[in-house]
Amino acid sequence: MGNVIAIANQKGGVGKTTCAINLGGALASLGHEVLCIDLDPQANLTVGLGIDLNTVERSIADVLIDSNVTLGSIIRPTKTKKVDVAPATLELSAAEVELFNAIGREMALRDKLARDVVDRYDYVLIDCPPTLGLLTLNALVAATGVIIPVQTQYYALKGVAALLKIIKTVQTRLNPNLKVYGLLPTFYDSRTILARDMLDSLKDLGDHQVFATVIRQSVKIGEAPTAGVPITVYEPRSDAAKSFVDLAKEVIGAHK
């Protein structure tokens, strides 16, 4: 299996989708072929990569519940060179409910990550929903690595322990190849004492690596999805774009 990276945290608003879009863009800017899989029914990744949801006839929901629909058949190019997307729609919520009664339900995504698809890309990034439900579990079972975006705020740290526990269970029972690439500090504001303290706390949290790259609060990062492109395309010379390129280089180094 290639480099399949789940971007997961059951807490909402920590920057999972932002990370998936912009890490994808940064990896592409370094010459890599990237597939972004949208596994969140909110479909923010799909929209943020410039896809009009009204034009999506078949989505990742169809792939998960219909044995006749391949992952390759739903993949679409985006506005960004070297970045493709497997889109989601709201139907993914219903698909998750349907999956609950399926045999091998945790393996649905892994079973559809066919070699011919994975081999086309250097990196496959999976944007997970803000829950520890079946969709996130599918991502963790299918992935070779996981990145955990964590907001540098007090309550954000409390949820990380629960996610790490789930990851450990997945590693033990379902996917021994899963590796935690690291915790990614997001929405960092170095002007506040709290953010600096939280960053220190993150580094003390268990034996997992914290990425050296810190994603700071940025207006430009918020604007980029409205244009349907990553920050590396929207404002390539910005500090935010440089941060994601630095993150991409760390990710490339993490799996070697």
Backbone as JSON, one array per atom type, in Angstrom:
{
  "sequence": "MGNVIAIANQKGGVGKTTCAINLGGALASLGHEVLCIDLDPQANLTVGLGIDLNTVERSIADVLIDSNVTLGSIIRPTKTKKVDVAPATLELSAAEVELFNAIGREMALRDKLARDVVDRYDYVLIDCPPTLGLLTLNALVAATGVIIPVQTQYYALKGVAALLKIIKTVQTRLNPNLKVYGLLPTFYDSRTILARDMLDSLKDLGDHQVFATVIRQSVKIGEAPTAGVPITVYEPRSDAAKSFVDLAKEVIGAHK",
  "N": [[0.85, -1.19, 0.0], [0.47, 2.27, -0.73], [1.4, 5.6, 0.34], [-0.85, 6.32, 2.47], [-2.64, 8.6, 4.15], [-4.43, 9.37, 6.97], [-6.26, 12.1, 8.21], [-7.1, 13.02, 11.2], [-9.3, 13.76, 13.95], [-11.54, 13.74, 16.55], [-12.67, 16.04, 17.42], [-14.37, 18.92, 16.31], [-13.54, 21.71, 14.15], [-10.76, 21.94, 14.33], [-9.09, 22.12, 12.23], [-8.84, 20.06, 10.35], [-9.78, 19.67, 7.65], [-8.7, 21.92, 6.44], [-6.02, 21.31, 6.76], [-5.85, 18.96, 5.19], [-6.47, 19.9, 2.57], [-4.49, 21.88, 2.16], [-2.06, 20.63, 2.79], [-2.14, 18.73, 0.8], [-1.96, 20.43, -1.44], [0.58, 21.51, -0.97], [2.25, 19.23, -1.11], [1.81, 18.64, -3.78], [2.96, 20.9, -4.94], [5.58, 20.33, -4.52], [6.01, 18.47, -6.38], [4.66, 16.04, -6.23], [2.14, 13.53, -6.91], [-1.19, 13.7, -5.87], [-3.98, 12.37, -4.12], [-6.96, 13.38, -2.72], [-9.22, 12.21, -0.4], [-12.51, 12.66, 0.47], [-14.01, 12.13, 3.4], [-15.96, 13.13, 4.97], [-19.27, 13.92, 5.67], [-20.02, 16.6, 5.49], [-18.66, 17.6, 3.39], [-16.73, 19.6, 2.98], [-14.07, 19.52, 2.14], [-14.31, 18.7, -0.53], [-15.71, 20.88, -1.67], [-13.91, 22.9, -1.01], [-11.83, 22.31, -2.68], [-12.73, 23.19, -5.04], [-14.88, 21.9, -6.3], [-18.12, 21.73, -7.61], [-20.87, 20.78, -5.84], [-23.3, 20.14, -6.98], [-22.67, 18.96, -9.34], [-21.76, 16.5, -8.79], [-22.26, 13.24, -9.35], [-21.76, 10.61, -8.56], [-20.36, 9.54, -5.51], [-18.04, 9.21, -2.71], [-19.69, 7.91, -0.95], [-21.18, 6.12, -2.53], [-19.14, 4.44, -3.31], [-18.45, 3.17, -0.91], [-20.73, 1.68, -0.21], [-21.71, 0.32, -2.43], [-20.89, -2.45, -4.19], [-20.3, -2.5, -6.85], [-19.31, -0.05, -7.59], [-16.35, 1.53, -8.21], [-13.47, 3.03, -6.61], [-11.81, 4.42, -8.33], [-13.6, 5.22, -10.32], [-14.95, 7.46, -9.42], [-13.18, 9.48, -9.01], [-11.99, 12.8, -9.45], [-10.4, 15.46, -11.31], [-8.96, 18.45, -9.89], [-8.92, 22.08, -9.55], [-6.31, 22.43, -9.08], [-3.12, 21.57, -10.16], [-1.91, 18.23, -10.26], [-3.41, 17.45, -8.08], [-6.03, 15.44, -7.22], [-9.48, 14.54, -6.47], [-11.6, 12.51, -4.44], [-14.82, 12.86, -4.22], [-17.24, 13.91, -1.68], [-20.67, 13.85, -0.56], [-23.7, 14.96, 1.08], [-24.99, 12.56, 1.28], [-23.32, 10.74, 2.38], [-23.7, 10.5, 5.1], [-26.0, 8.89, 5.33], [-24.96, 6.64, 4.15], [-23.09, 5.82, 6.03], [-24.74, 4.91, 8.09], [-25.93, 2.77, 6.79], [-23.73, 1.15, 6.45], [-23.28, 0.08, 8.96], [-24.57, -2.37, 9.26], [-23.19, -4.01, 7.61], [-21.06, -6.73, 6.63], [-17.7, -6.93, 7.63], [-17.43, -4.2, 7.96], [-15.59, -2.25, 8.85], [-13.6, -2.42, 7.03], [-14.35, -1.43, 4.61], [-13.45, 0.87, 3.11], [-10.7, 0.32, 2.85], [-10.78, -2.01, 1.33], [-11.59, -0.96, -1.09], [-9.51, 0.6, -1.9], [-7.89, 0.1, -4.34], [-5.01, -1.4, -5.87], [-4.34, -0.34, -8.41], [-5.33, 2.22, -8.27], [-4.07, 3.39, -6.01], [-1.39, 3.24, -6.79], [-1.21, 5.2, -8.68], [-0.78, 7.52, -7.38], [1.38, 9.51, -5.28], [0.77, 10.23, -2.74], [-2.05, 9.66, -0.68], [-4.56, 11.37, 0.81], [-6.76, 11.37, 3.52], [-9.58, 12.98, 4.56], [-11.08, 13.11, 7.58], [-14.3, 12.82, 9.31], [-15.62, 14.87, 12.07], [-15.85, 12.94, 14.26], [-15.67, 9.88, 16.21], [-16.6, 7.74, 14.76], [-17.8, 5.21, 12.44], [-16.87, 5.99, 9.92], [-14.46, 7.38, 10.39], [-13.09, 5.26, 11.55], [-12.91, 3.54, 9.36], [-11.14, 5.04, 7.81], [-8.81, 4.96, 9.4], [-8.25, 2.25, 9.37], [-7.67, 1.88, 6.71], [-5.45, 3.43, 6.3], [-1.87, 4.16, 6.2], [-0.61, 5.92, 7.74], [-1.22, 8.49, 10.25], [-2.23, 11.81, 10.82], [-2.7, 14.12, 13.38], [-4.43, 16.9, 13.79], [-4.32, 19.48, 16.17], [-5.86, 21.91, 18.01], [-4.37, 24.67, 19.6], [-5.5, 24.98, 22.27], [-7.08, 24.71, 25.5], [-9.29, 22.78, 25.83], [-9.02, 21.3, 23.56], [-6.86, 19.58, 23.86], [-7.75, 17.68, 25.61], [-9.32, 15.84, 24.24], [-7.57, 14.43, 22.66], [-6.35, 12.24, 23.87], [-8.37, 10.28, 23.91], [-8.64, 9.75, 21.18], [-6.08, 8.76, 20.59], [-6.19, 6.41, 22.02], [-8.12, 4.94, 20.59], [-6.73, 4.71, 18.19], [-4.61, 3.09, 19.02], [-6.0, 0.72, 19.57], [-6.89, 0.1, 16.98], [-4.4, -0.32, 15.76], [-3.61, -2.62, 17.13], [-5.62, -4.54, 16.61], [-6.66, -4.33, 13.96], [-5.09, -2.96, 12.04], [-1.96, -3.22, 11.9], [0.03, -1.83, 10.62], [-0.37, 0.85, 10.85], [0.79, 4.08, 11.49], [1.47, 6.7, 13.74], [2.02, 9.75, 12.55], [2.28, 12.21, 13.69], [1.37, 14.89, 16.02], [-0.28, 17.81, 15.08], [0.08, 21.13, 15.66], [-2.42, 23.59, 15.49], [-4.08, 26.68, 14.48], [-2.48, 28.45, 15.9], [-1.49, 31.03, 18.05], [1.0, 32.96, 18.79], [1.09, 35.15, 20.4], [-0.4, 34.83, 22.65], [-0.28, 33.71, 26.01], [-1.55, 31.4, 26.79], [-1.69, 29.85, 24.42], [1.01, 29.34, 23.98], [1.6, 27.88, 26.28], [-0.07, 25.68, 25.87], [1.09, 24.55, 23.62], [3.47, 23.65, 24.69], [2.39, 21.76, 26.45], [1.36, 19.95, 24.65], [3.62, 18.83, 23.61], [4.42, 17.38, 25.75], [2.67, 15.34, 25.83], [2.28, 12.12, 26.1], [4.08, 9.67, 24.1], [4.19, 10.54, 21.53], [5.21, 12.07, 18.5], [5.44, 15.6, 17.97], [4.76, 17.71, 15.34], [7.3, 19.8, 13.98], [6.57, 21.94, 12.5], [4.26, 24.55, 12.86], [0.93, 25.49, 12.53], [-0.2, 28.58, 12.05], [-2.69, 31.04, 13.03], [-4.45, 32.49, 10.35], [-5.58, 34.81, 7.96], [-5.47, 34.49, 5.23], [-5.45, 31.69, 4.86], [-8.07, 31.12, 5.47], [-9.35, 32.38, 3.36], [-8.6, 31.04, 1.02], [-10.11, 28.57, 0.43], [-12.49, 29.6, -0.62], [-11.81, 30.27, -3.14], [-11.41, 27.85, -4.15], [-8.97, 26.55, -4.15], [-5.76, 25.37, -2.83], [-3.75, 27.05, -0.29], [-1.18, 27.24, -1.23], [-1.47, 27.7, -3.89], [-3.22, 29.83, -4.0], [-1.99, 31.94, -2.53], [1.01, 31.79, -2.86], [3.39, 32.83, -1.82], [2.97, 33.47, 0.77], [3.28, 33.36, 4.4], [1.75, 31.33, 5.45], [1.52, 29.51, 3.33], [4.18, 28.74, 3.13], [4.45, 27.45, 5.58], [2.86, 25.15, 5.22], [4.27, 23.9, 3.19], [6.61, 23.33, 4.57], [5.49, 21.53, 6.39], [4.75, 19.51, 4.6], [7.27, 18.61, 3.82], [8.15, 17.53, 6.22], [6.31, 15.44, 6.47], [6.98, 13.88, 4.25], [9.48, 13.07, 5.07], [8.74, 11.57, 7.28], [7.71, 9.06, 6.57], [9.77, 7.7, 5.46]],
  "CA": [[0.0, 0.0, 0.0], [1.25, 3.49, -0.8], [1.35, 6.49, 1.5], [-2.25, 6.69, 2.7], [-2.57, 9.33, 5.41], [-5.69, 9.86, 7.53], [-6.14, 13.33, 9.01], [-8.21, 12.69, 12.1], [-9.5, 14.26, 15.31], [-13.0, 13.74, 16.7], [-13.14, 17.39, 17.73], [-14.56, 19.76, 15.14], [-12.92, 23.04, 14.16], [-9.32, 21.94, 14.65], [-8.34, 22.35, 11.01], [-8.59, 18.82, 9.58], [-9.99, 19.9, 6.22], [-7.68, 22.9, 6.05], [-4.77, 20.57, 6.67], [-5.92, 18.04, 4.04], [-6.4, 20.67, 1.32], [-3.23, 22.61, 2.0], [-0.97, 19.66, 2.72], [-2.23, 18.2, -0.56], [-1.42, 21.46, -2.34], [2.02, 21.63, -0.72], [2.89, 18.04, -1.68], [1.76, 18.81, -5.24], [3.93, 21.94, -5.31], [6.89, 19.69, -4.46], [6.1, 17.54, -7.5], [4.0, 14.75, -5.96], [0.74, 13.31, -7.31], [-1.95, 13.59, -4.62], [-5.42, 12.14, -4.13], [-7.64, 13.72, -1.48], [-10.5, 11.51, -0.23], [-13.38, 13.37, 1.41], [-14.79, 11.16, 4.16], [-16.81, 13.9, 5.88], [-20.53, 14.25, 4.99], [-20.14, 18.04, 5.27], [-18.08, 17.79, 2.04], [-15.96, 20.84, 2.89], [-12.87, 19.28, 1.34], [-14.74, 18.68, -1.93], [-16.01, 22.26, -2.06], [-12.68, 23.68, -0.86], [-10.97, 22.03, -3.84], [-13.34, 23.79, -6.23], [-15.89, 21.05, -6.95], [-19.53, 22.09, -7.4], [-21.56, 19.57, -5.38], [-24.41, 19.85, -7.9], [-22.16, 18.2, -10.49], [-21.28, 15.19, -8.3], [-23.29, 12.21, -9.55], [-21.39, 9.5, -7.68], [-19.41, 10.04, -4.51], [-17.43, 8.2, -1.85], [-20.79, 7.14, -0.34], [-21.48, 5.01, -3.46], [-17.99, 3.53, -3.27], [-18.47, 2.4, 0.34], [-21.89, 0.77, -0.03], [-22.06, -0.4, -3.66], [-19.74, -3.26, -4.61], [-20.04, -2.28, -8.29], [-18.72, 1.27, -7.81], [-14.93, 1.55, -7.82], [-12.95, 4.34, -6.2], [-11.3, 5.08, -9.53], [-14.68, 5.75, -11.17], [-15.51, 8.73, -8.91], [-12.09, 10.46, -8.83], [-12.06, 13.94, -10.37], [-9.32, 16.43, -11.19], [-9.35, 19.72, -9.26], [-8.31, 23.25, -10.18], [-4.88, 22.42, -8.74], [-2.36, 20.53, -10.86], [-1.41, 17.11, -9.47], [-4.31, 17.14, -6.97], [-7.35, 14.9, -7.57], [-10.34, 14.38, -5.29], [-12.73, 11.58, -4.39], [-15.74, 13.78, -3.55], [-18.3, 13.47, -0.76], [-21.9, 14.65, -0.5], [-24.45, 14.69, 2.32], [-25.43, 11.16, 1.26], [-22.36, 9.94, 3.14], [-24.31, 10.24, 6.42], [-26.87, 7.72, 5.17], [-24.1, 5.5, 3.84], [-22.48, 5.35, 7.27], [-25.78, 4.15, 8.78], [-26.08, 1.52, 6.04], [-22.52, 0.35, 6.68], [-23.32, -0.55, 10.29], [-25.06, -3.74, 9.15], [-22.41, -4.74, 6.61], [-19.96, -7.59, 7.08], [-16.4, -6.29, 7.37], [-17.74, -2.77, 7.78], [-14.41, -1.41, 9.11], [-12.66, -2.6, 5.93], [-15.0, -1.01, 3.35], [-12.59, 1.77, 2.35], [-9.45, -0.36, 2.53], [-11.06, -2.95, 0.24], [-11.77, -0.23, -2.35], [-8.26, 1.26, -2.27], [-7.25, -0.87, -5.24], [-3.61, -1.12, -6.21], [-4.22, 0.5, -9.6], [-5.6, 3.61, -7.87], [-3.01, 3.85, -5.09], [-0.13, 3.36, -7.51], [-1.22, 6.43, -9.49], [-0.51, 8.68, -6.52], [2.45, 9.41, -4.29], [0.12, 10.38, -1.43], [-3.51, 9.67, -0.58], [-4.92, 12.03, 2.07], [-8.17, 11.15, 3.85], [-10.13, 13.95, 5.5], [-12.07, 12.4, 8.41], [-15.33, 13.64, 9.96], [-15.32, 15.17, 13.48], [-16.42, 11.93, 15.17], [-14.89, 8.63, 16.25], [-17.53, 6.74, 14.25], [-17.4, 4.19, 11.47], [-16.12, 6.58, 8.8], [-13.09, 7.6, 10.88], [-12.51, 3.93, 11.73], [-12.55, 3.09, 8.01], [-9.93, 5.77, 7.39], [-7.66, 4.46, 10.17], [-7.96, 0.88, 8.92], [-7.13, 1.96, 5.35], [-4.27, 4.29, 6.25], [-0.55, 3.73, 6.69], [-0.19, 6.93, 8.71], [-2.27, 9.41, 10.68], [-1.84, 13.13, 11.33], [-3.74, 14.59, 14.3], [-4.4, 18.34, 14.02], [-4.78, 19.82, 17.52], [-5.9, 23.34, 18.28], [-3.59, 24.98, 20.81], [-6.41, 25.47, 23.3], [-7.18, 23.77, 26.6], [-10.21, 21.66, 25.64], [-8.57, 20.5, 22.42], [-5.92, 18.56, 24.31], [-8.45, 16.64, 26.37], [-9.87, 14.83, 23.33], [-6.52, 13.71, 21.95], [-6.1, 10.97, 24.56], [-9.39, 9.32, 23.45], [-8.3, 9.37, 19.81], [-4.88, 7.92, 20.63], [-6.62, 5.11, 22.52], [-8.75, 4.28, 19.45], [-5.66, 4.38, 17.25], [-3.89, 1.94, 19.57], [-6.86, -0.46, 19.35], [-6.84, -0.2, 15.55], [-3.08, -0.9, 15.5], [-3.55, -3.96, 17.73], [-6.6, -5.5, 16.09], [-7.1, -4.21, 12.57], [-4.11, -2.39, 11.1], [-0.67, -3.1, 12.58], [0.94, -0.96, 9.87], [-0.72, 2.26, 11.07], [1.81, 4.82, 12.23], [1.1, 8.09, 14.05], [3.07, 10.64, 12.05], [2.5, 13.27, 14.68], [0.33, 15.86, 16.38], [-0.02, 19.05, 14.35], [-0.51, 22.3, 16.32], [-3.12, 24.46, 14.55], [-4.66, 27.93, 15.0], [-1.55, 28.9, 16.93], [-1.28, 32.48, 18.18], [2.15, 33.05, 19.69], [0.97, 36.32, 21.27], [-1.09, 34.49, 23.9], [0.44, 32.81, 26.92], [-2.26, 30.12, 26.77], [-1.28, 29.08, 23.24], [2.39, 28.87, 24.21], [1.52, 26.82, 27.3], [-0.7, 24.5, 25.26], [2.09, 23.95, 22.73], [4.36, 22.9, 25.59], [1.62, 20.61, 26.96], [1.24, 19.02, 23.54], [4.91, 18.13, 23.49], [4.55, 16.48, 26.9], [1.56, 14.4, 25.78], [2.63, 10.76, 25.68], [5.34, 9.47, 23.39], [3.99, 10.81, 20.11], [5.91, 13.23, 17.96], [4.71, 16.81, 17.6], [5.43, 18.29, 14.18], [8.03, 21.05, 14.22], [5.77, 22.97, 11.84], [3.07, 25.01, 13.59], [0.03, 26.22, 11.64], [-0.67, 29.77, 12.77], [-3.94, 31.65, 12.57], [-4.16, 33.25, 9.14], [-6.74, 35.23, 7.15], [-5.28, 33.93, 3.87], [-5.87, 30.28, 4.86], [-9.53, 31.14, 5.44], [-9.83, 32.87, 2.07], [-8.24, 30.15, -0.09], [-11.17, 27.64, -0.01], [-13.52, 30.3, -1.41], [-11.32, 30.26, -4.51], [-11.36, 26.45, -4.57], [-7.58, 26.1, -4.31], [-4.96, 25.43, -1.6], [-3.02, 28.29, -0.03], [0.04, 27.22, -2.05], [-1.84, 28.25, -5.2], [-3.91, 31.11, -3.76], [-1.02, 32.95, -2.09], [2.17, 30.91, -2.69], [4.51, 33.46, -1.1], [2.55, 33.8, 2.14], [3.85, 32.55, 5.49], [0.91, 30.14, 5.61], [1.91, 28.55, 2.28], [5.5, 28.2, 3.51], [4.23, 26.52, 6.69], [2.37, 23.87, 4.71], [5.39, 23.26, 2.46], [7.45, 22.77, 5.64], [4.78, 20.34, 6.89], [4.86, 18.48, 3.56], [8.64, 18.06, 3.88], [8.18, 16.68, 7.42], [5.53, 14.24, 6.16], [7.8, 13.09, 3.34], [10.53, 12.46, 5.89], [8.15, 10.68, 8.32], [7.43, 7.7, 6.12], [10.96, 7.08, 4.87]],
  "C": [[0.89, 1.24, 0.0], [1.14, 4.31, 0.46], [-0.07, 7.02, 1.66], [-2.33, 7.31, 4.09], [-3.96, 9.83, 5.82], [-5.4, 11.11, 8.35], [-7.36, 13.33, 9.93], [-8.14, 13.41, 13.44], [-11.01, 14.36, 15.49], [-13.55, 15.11, 17.06], [-13.27, 18.19, 16.44], [-13.79, 21.07, 15.27], [-11.45, 23.07, 14.51], [-8.46, 22.1, 13.41], [-8.03, 21.12, 10.19], [-8.68, 19.08, 8.07], [-8.97, 20.89, 5.68], [-6.34, 22.22, 5.85], [-4.76, 19.68, 5.43], [-5.75, 18.79, 2.72], [-5.01, 21.26, 1.12], [-1.99, 21.73, 2.04], [-0.94, 19.03, 1.32], [-1.62, 19.16, -1.57], [0.09, 21.59, -2.21], [2.79, 20.45, -1.3], [2.91, 18.13, -3.21], [2.78, 19.84, -5.71], [5.37, 21.41, -5.27], [7.03, 18.57, -5.5], [5.41, 16.21, -7.32], [2.57, 14.72, -6.49], [-0.07, 12.99, -6.06], [-3.42, 13.3, -4.9], [-5.97, 12.51, -2.76], [-9.0, 13.01, -1.44], [-11.31, 12.23, 0.84], [-14.27, 12.35, 2.12], [-15.68, 11.84, 5.2], [-18.09, 14.3, 5.14], [-20.73, 15.75, 4.75], [-19.53, 18.46, 3.93], [-17.28, 19.08, 1.89], [-14.68, 20.69, 2.08], [-13.21, 19.34, -0.15], [-14.97, 20.1, -2.44], [-14.74, 23.12, -2.03], [-11.67, 23.43, -1.97], [-11.65, 22.41, -5.16], [-14.36, 22.96, -6.95], [-17.29, 21.53, -6.59], [-20.31, 20.82, -7.04], [-22.73, 19.18, -6.28], [-23.98, 19.01, -9.1], [-21.68, 16.8, -10.08], [-22.41, 14.15, -8.41], [-23.03, 11.0, -8.65], [-20.27, 9.95, -6.76], [-18.82, 8.88, -3.72], [-18.5, 7.35, -1.15], [-21.13, 5.93, -1.21], [-20.37, 3.96, -3.42], [-18.07, 2.6, -2.05], [-19.59, 1.36, 0.41], [-22.28, -0.03, -1.27], [-20.84, -1.14, -4.19], [-19.37, -3.03, -6.07], [-19.38, -0.93, -8.59], [-17.29, 1.27, -7.31], [-14.53, 2.96, -7.39], [-12.47, 5.12, -7.42], [-12.37, 5.77, -10.36], [-15.23, 7.1, -10.68], [-14.45, 9.84, -8.8], [-12.18, 11.55, -9.9], [-10.84, 14.82, -10.21], [-9.83, 17.69, -10.5], [-8.72, 20.87, -10.04], [-6.79, 23.27, -10.0], [-4.18, 21.27, -9.43], [-1.84, 19.51, -9.87], [-2.26, 16.78, -8.23], [-5.66, 16.69, -7.51], [-8.17, 14.72, -6.3], [-11.36, 13.26, -5.5], [-13.8, 12.31, -3.57], [-16.73, 13.11, -2.6], [-19.52, 14.35, -1.0], [-22.58, 14.31, 0.82], [-24.92, 13.24, 2.42], [-24.5, 10.25, 2.08], [-22.88, 9.63, 4.54], [-25.18, 8.99, 6.37], [-26.05, 6.47, 4.9], [-23.45, 4.93, 5.1], [-23.47, 4.49, 8.07], [-25.94, 2.77, 8.12], [-24.91, 0.57, 6.29], [-22.56, -0.44, 7.98], [-23.73, -2.02, 10.23], [-24.25, -4.6, 8.18], [-21.34, -5.61, 7.26], [-18.64, -6.93, 6.7], [-16.51, -4.79, 7.21], [-16.54, -1.85, 7.99], [-13.44, -1.43, 7.92], [-13.17, -2.03, 4.6], [-14.09, -0.13, 2.49], [-11.3, 1.07, 1.93], [-9.65, -1.32, 1.35], [-11.19, -2.24, -1.12], [-10.52, 0.54, -2.78], [-7.43, 0.3, -3.11], [-5.85, -0.42, -5.61], [-3.48, -0.17, -7.4], [-4.51, 1.97, -9.3], [-4.44, 4.15, -7.03], [-1.69, 4.09, -5.82], [-0.05, 4.6, -8.4], [-0.78, 7.65, -8.69], [0.66, 8.42, -5.57], [1.87, 9.47, -2.88], [-1.39, 10.36, -1.59], [-3.84, 10.25, 0.79], [-6.41, 11.85, 2.32], [-8.61, 12.15, 4.91], [-11.27, 13.29, 6.27], [-13.11, 13.34, 8.99], [-14.98, 13.88, 11.43], [-16.04, 14.24, 14.45], [-15.45, 10.76, 15.24], [-15.77, 7.47, 15.76], [-16.92, 5.85, 13.19], [-16.59, 4.76, 10.31], [-14.66, 6.83, 9.2], [-12.37, 6.26, 11.05], [-12.08, 3.35, 10.37], [-11.27, 3.75, 7.52], [-8.7, 5.22, 8.09], [-7.26, 3.05, 9.74], [-7.29, 0.9, 7.54], [-5.77, 2.65, 5.28], [-2.97, 3.58, 6.66], [-0.03, 4.72, 7.74], [-1.35, 7.82, 9.1], [-1.64, 10.7, 11.22], [-3.01, 13.62, 12.18], [-3.6, 16.1, 14.49], [-4.99, 18.65, 15.4], [-4.71, 21.33, 17.71], [-5.15, 23.62, 19.59], [-4.48, 25.7, 21.83], [-6.68, 24.36, 24.3], [-8.05, 22.55, 26.29], [-9.77, 20.74, 24.49], [-7.68, 19.34, 22.85], [-6.63, 17.39, 24.97], [-8.95, 15.51, 25.46], [-8.82, 13.97, 22.66], [-6.28, 12.33, 22.56], [-7.09, 9.89, 24.09], [-9.07, 8.83, 22.04], [-7.09, 8.44, 19.78], [-5.21, 6.51, 21.12], [-7.26, 4.29, 21.39], [-7.68, 3.82, 18.45], [-4.88, 3.15, 17.72], [-4.68, 0.64, 19.37], [-6.83, -0.88, 17.89], [-5.5, -0.86, 15.19], [-3.0, -2.35, 15.98], [-4.42, -4.97, 16.99], [-6.82, -5.48, 14.58], [-6.02, -3.78, 11.58], [-2.77, -2.16, 11.78], [0.31, -2.18, 11.88], [0.68, 0.53, 10.1], [0.3, 2.94, 11.97], [1.29, 6.24, 12.52], [2.26, 8.98, 13.61], [3.34, 11.78, 13.01], [1.26, 14.1, 14.97], [0.7, 17.18, 15.71], [-0.69, 20.23, 15.05], [-1.14, 23.24, 15.29], [-3.69, 25.69, 15.27], [-3.78, 28.53, 16.1], [-1.4, 30.42, 16.89], [-0.21, 32.69, 19.24], [2.06, 34.25, 20.65], [0.31, 35.98, 22.6], [-0.28, 33.5, 24.72], [-0.2, 31.43, 26.88], [-1.8, 29.25, 25.61], [0.13, 28.53, 23.42], [2.42, 27.75, 25.23], [0.95, 25.53, 26.71], [0.27, 23.78, 24.32], [3.09, 23.12, 23.54], [3.67, 21.64, 26.11], [1.51, 19.52, 25.9], [2.51, 18.18, 23.41], [5.14, 17.16, 24.64], [3.54, 15.34, 26.86], [2.01, 13.04, 25.23], [3.93, 10.71, 24.89], [5.2, 9.73, 21.89], [4.68, 12.1, 19.69], [4.94, 14.4, 17.75], [5.47, 17.41, 16.42], [6.14, 19.59, 14.56], [7.27, 22.23, 13.59], [4.53, 23.28, 12.69], [2.21, 25.82, 12.62], [-0.6, 27.38, 12.42], [-2.01, 30.26, 12.22], [-3.62, 32.56, 11.39], [-5.44, 33.57, 8.37], [-6.67, 34.57, 5.78], [-5.74, 32.47, 3.8], [-7.4, 30.19, 4.79], [-10.1, 31.55, 4.1], [-9.66, 31.85, 0.95], [-9.37, 29.21, -0.52], [-12.27, 28.32, -0.83], [-13.12, 30.37, -2.88], [-11.2, 28.84, -5.05], [-9.97, 25.92, -4.8], [-6.86, 26.13, -2.96], [-4.23, 26.77, -1.48], [-1.76, 28.39, -0.88], [-0.2, 27.72, -3.46], [-2.41, 29.66, -5.02], [-2.92, 32.23, -3.42], [0.31, 32.24, -1.79], [3.31, 31.51, -1.88], [4.18, 33.8, 0.35], [3.25, 32.9, 3.16], [3.08, 31.26, 5.66], [1.29, 29.08, 4.58], [3.26, 27.92, 2.63], [5.37, 27.18, 4.64], [3.79, 25.15, 6.19], [3.42, 23.15, 3.85], [6.35, 22.63, 3.47], [6.83, 21.49, 6.2], [4.91, 19.19, 5.89], [6.24, 17.81, 3.61], [8.79, 17.15, 5.11], [7.46, 15.36, 7.16], [6.32, 13.3, 5.24], [8.9, 12.37, 4.11], [10.0, 11.42, 6.87], [7.97, 9.26, 7.85], [8.65, 7.0, 5.52], [11.6, 6.1, 5.84]]
}
